[in-house]
Amino acid sequence: MAETKPTLGAAPAQSAERRTALAFLLPNLTGFLLFTAGPVLAAVGLSLFSWDLLGAPQWRGLQNFATLLGFHATGEGWRPNDPEFWHYLGNTFFLLLNLPLNMAGSLLLAMALNRRLRGIWLYRLVFFMPSILAGVAIYYLWRWMYNPQFGLFNSLLALAGVEGPQWLLDEHWVKPALMLMQSWMTVGGTSMILYLAALQGVPSELYEAAEIDGAGWWARLRYVVWPSVRPVTFFVLTMGFIHGLQSGVDAVYVMTGGGPYGASTNLGFYIYRKAFVEFQMGYAAAISLVLFAIIFAVTAVNWRKGGRVELS
């Protein structure tokens, strides 16, 4: 068979398509280089220096990481060079303990809203509203509700004859208080919308067959609902870990300032404090890179185990 020779206009047409594709990709690529790749590379370089924003940067090599992650021997045993980092790392992971509860609440709320009722859209809007409200205003509102003298929670407890705790002023209560506020803001948010979309994709015949077989609420949840929303659960869990590890700076700044005694300080707020309060920019960059490594490791493990679940 004779070979088909390309037409003369094919090459110019392909070149025009490439230029058009590049023109569409250029804004996103520019934003990625300026606001993602550029700051990441700058943080890597800055982590090797000591810089207070006023004088010239001083070369430190890996000393910032040695101070951050290293230990030294004392008469009482090995002690961390930076005990605050390990304390705040523990706070960060402690604040993630409400993630499974938030996911379960989002799923149950999505199941309750997955009904063909008149005005159901209004109920969905009401539950979704806390996730899109202005964060600072909400934090001030919750700080007032947690006020031990005239706050809403302690006033309600006083009506029942119970003396309320100090909430944000007590190192034992401050983390549960922040977790409760976070749950209120997230249970009806994006996770609920994703679960609701997954539930609406479940064929009604499956529910009808389960009812005919006499399956109760728990059996329908286990054998009909859960297999249908398992991919969404994997995505929500992964994104929840990422968001939980790197967020919460604004809430801590407004509501507690990191106190009492550092009980509410997470790694994000520690980075802010080191960079813009103590002006240790190189050390703050080192903490941010360690936080990035933790997020990457947790996401990789979760992705690997989630992939196994999907294949099984």
C-alpha positions, 0 to 999 in steps of 0.5 A: 500500500502506498504511504499517505503523505501528510498535507502541507497544512497539517504542520501549521495546523498542529502548531496553531493548536499547540499555541492555542493550548499553551495560551489556555494553560498559561494563566494557570501555569503562571499562577502555579509558578508564582504562588506554589512552585516559587514559594516552595523553592524559596522555603527550601532555600530559606530553611538553610539560612538564619534571617530576621528580615532586617539584616543579611541572611546567615548561612546555617546549612542543616542546622535549623533541621538539627535544632528542630528534629534533634535531641541532646543528652542530659542527666535525665536522659535524652531531651528534644532540642525544640520541645515546643515543636513536639508539643505542638505536633501532638496538638495538631494530631490531637485536633485531627481526632474529630475527623472520623466523627465529622465524616460520620456526621456528614454521611448521616446528615447527607442520608437525612437530606437525601429525600424527595421532600418539598423545600428540601433545598432549604434544609440543605442550604441551612446546613451548608451555610456554616461552612461558607460564613466568614471565618473571623466573624464565626470565631468571635461568635464562638469565643463569646459563646465560650466565655466563662462568665456570660457565654451561651454554653455556661449560661445554659449549664447554669440553668441546669445547675452545672458550673461550666468550665473555663473552656478557652482558658483551661488547657484541658478544655481548649482543644475539645472546644476548638474541635466542637467549633470545627465540627459545627463548621464542617459537618454540613460542608463539602463532605456532606455535599459529596456524600449527598451526590454519591447517595443520589447516584445509588439506584433506587432498586437497591433500596427497594430490594433491601426493604423487600428482604427485610433489611433494617436501617443498619443493614441498608447502611452497611450493605447498600449505602456504605459500598456506594460511598466508599470512594467518596469516603477515601477522598474525604479522609485524604483531604480532611487529613491534609486540611487538618494538618495545615489549617486552623491558624486563623481560629487559634489566632482569633480565639486563643492566641495559642494558649493557654500554655501552648495547649491550642497551638498547632504547627501552622500557628507555630510557623506563623509565630516563628516567622512574623512574631519572632522573625526567625524566617529560616527556622519557620521555613524549616518547620514548614518543610517538615510539615510538608513532609508529614502531610506527604507521608500521611497522604501517601500511606492513606492513598496506598491503603485506600487503593487496596480497599478499592481493589479488594 
